[in-house]
């Protein structure tokens, strides 16, 4: 399933990039992360809880950052996660591209090719896209708050 999403971040592109490349900080903005730890260079393991339709799952998985191209404001990652309880799995390959806006904000374009297996796959693309849109919207909201707090802390420290 191909998922294309776009969000506007209320900050200049260089600040957005720097924040997004701080993967531990980003993990705190992802809704319902229950566990997150670095397990290697550009490799992170974690657990995220997600409710899809009537099912709650705890996806235990690994994300590997495969590309960080600041010159082109592009990053890539692959991820795999499973929920052994319901025998469901998600595999995804995603790219993110940042685009500066004339108003000083940044557009974040996300393209993901996801395979959703097991019971999760039974929900269909409409339900999964809606869930992906909800997660992105909450992530952007959390990220904007975190960036504002980081900026306030940095300006008060100087």
C-alpha positions, 0 to 999 in steps of 0.5 A: 500500500502506498501512502503519500502524506504532507504536513506543514511544520511552523519552522524554517527548514534547517531547524526542522531538518536538525530536529528530524535527524535527532531520532530519539527526540523524534521518537518522543513525538510519535504517538503511543511509543512505549519503548525506544532505544538505539541498538546500533548505528542508525538502527533503533528498536521500539514498541508502539501501541496502535488502535486500529478499528476494534483491535489494539496492537503493540508493534515491536520492531526495528527502524533503520535510517537508510539515508540522510541527505541534508543537501537535498533535504531528503531522508529514508528509512525502513521499518519492520514490526510485529504483534505476536499476539494477533500475528500481525506485521508491518513492513515499510520503506519510507522517504521524507523530503522537506521543502522550504516555504516562502512564509518561513515554514517547511512542508514535509512530504512523506512517501511510504510503501507499506505491507500490512500483514495478518489481521491488520491487513484485513482492515483495508486501505481506507482504514489504514490510510485514515489511521496513518493520517491521524498518526501524522497529524498528532506527530506534527502537533507533538513535534511543533510543541517539542521544537518550540520548547527546544527553541525556548530552552536554547534562547533562554540558555544564551 
